[in-house]
Amino acid sequence: MSNDPITKPEIPEPLRGMMKMSIEQAKQAFDTFVSTSENAWKSIESNSQGARTSLHALNTKIADITRSNAEANFALVMKLAESKDVQQALELQSEHVRKQMETFTRQLEELRDLTTKIIQEANPAKTDAGTSAESSSVSRSGYSEA
């Protein structure tokens, strides 16, 4: 009964082959899109070198995350195209979702850290203002008002 086509429907080989070919074409189109996008970002100019460097670092991180997620998704659909039955496909999908949620959490943390660093570098006066005000009150009076 475990090989019963009603309880365990199989995905026909010709359909899996068509799925694989479509996936490969989509991946090629995606790779072209990413390459074009990266070239466009590289051509954007900024008023300051610091802003240009920060923008480049952020863009690189986003491109890396996008590429990583796309590659994981393409790998999943290739595995799905090779799956013999619906149960195997569902198991593959569940595992993929679990891994991608872990990856998504890590990626958000990386973007948060990078964005925080960029903001701090772009506004050094605000970061140093508290320190400068404290040191100037100490130097004017000769002692700290703590």
C-alpha positions in Angstrom: 0.0 0.0 0.0 3.0 2.3 0.5 3.5 2.5 -3.3 -0.2 3.2 -4.0 -0.4 6.2 -6.4 -3.4 7.5 -4.6 -1.8 7.6 -1.1 1.7 8.4 -2.3 1.4 10.3 -5.6 4.6 10.5 -7.7 5.9 13.3 -9.8 6.4 12.0 -13.4 10.0 12.2 -14.7 9.1 14.3 -17.8 7.5 16.9 -15.5 10.6 16.9 -13.2 12.8 17.4 -16.3 10.8 20.4 -17.4 10.9 21.8 -13.9 14.7 21.5 -13.8 15.0 23.3 -17.1 12.8 26.1 -16.0 14.7 26.5 -12.8 18.0 26.7 -14.6 16.7 29.3 -17.0 15.3 31.3 -14.0 18.7 31.1 -12.2 20.5 32.3 -15.4 18.0 35.3 -15.6 18.6 36.0 -11.9 22.4 35.9 -12.2 22.1 38.4 -15.1 19.9 40.6 -13.0 22.3 40.6 -10.1 25.2 41.3 -12.3 23.5 44.3 -13.9 22.3 45.6 -10.5 25.8 45.4 -9.1 27.2 47.3 -12.1 24.5 50.0 -11.7 25.4 50.4 -8.0 29.1 50.6 -8.7 28.4 53.5 -11.1 26.5 55.5 -8.5 28.6 58.4 -7.3 28.4 60.1 -3.9 29.5 63.5 -2.7 32.0 62.2 -0.2 34.4 59.2 -0.1 33.1 58.1 3.3 29.5 58.0 2.1 30.6 56.2 -1.1 32.5 53.6 0.9 29.6 53.1 3.3 27.1 52.8 0.5 29.3 50.3 -1.2 29.7 48.2 2.0 25.9 48.2 2.5 25.2 47.4 -1.1 27.8 44.5 -1.0 26.2 43.1 2.1 22.7 43.3 0.6 23.9 41.7 -2.7 25.6 38.9 -0.7 22.5 38.2 1.3 20.3 38.3 -1.9 22.6 36.0 -3.7 22.8 33.6 -0.8 19.0 33.4 -0.4 18.5 33.0 -4.1 21.0 30.2 -4.3 19.4 28.4 -1.3 16.0 28.8 -3.0 17.3 27.5 -6.4 18.9 24.5 -4.6 15.6 23.8 -2.9 13.6 23.9 -6.2 16.1 21.6 -7.8 15.7 19.1 -4.9 11.9 19.5 -5.2 12.1 18.8 -8.9 14.0 15.6 -8.1 11.6 14.5 -5.3 9.8 11.3 -6.1 6.6 12.0 -4.1 4.7 14.8 -2.3 5.8 13.7 1.2 9.4 14.0 0.3 8.8 17.4 -1.3 7.0 18.6 1.9 9.9 17.4 4.1 12.4 19.2 1.9 10.3 22.4 2.1 9.9 22.2 5.8 13.7 21.8 6.3 14.4 24.6 3.9 12.0 27.0 5.8 13.7 26.1 9.1 17.2 26.8 7.8 16.1 30.0 6.0 14.5 31.4 9.2 17.8 30.8 11.0 19.7 32.4 8.1 17.2 35.4 8.0 17.8 36.1 11.7 21.6 36.1 11.2 21.3 38.3 8.1 19.1 40.8 9.9 21.7 41.1 12.7 24.5 41.6 10.2 22.5 44.4 8.4 21.6 46.0 11.7 25.3 46.0 12.8 26.5 47.4 9.5 23.8 50.1 9.4 24.6 51.1 13.0 28.3 51.4 12.1 27.5 53.5 9.0 25.2 55.8 10.9 27.8 56.3 13.7 30.6 57.0 11.1 28.3 59.5 9.3 27.5 61.4 12.5 30.7 61.5 14.5 29.8 64.9 16.0 26.7 63.4 17.7 28.7 60.5 19.1 31.5 62.8 20.3 29.3 65.7 21.4 28.6 64.1 24.9 32.2 63.4 25.4 33.3 66.9 24.3 30.8 68.7 26.5 31.9 66.7 29.5 35.6 67.3 29.0 35.0 71.1 28.3 33.1 71.5 31.5 35.9 69.8 33.4 38.6 72.0 31.8 36.7 75.3 32.3 36.1 74.8 36.0 39.1 72.7 36.8 37.0 70.0 38.3 34.1 67.8 37.4 30.6 68.7 38.5 29.7 65.1 39.2 
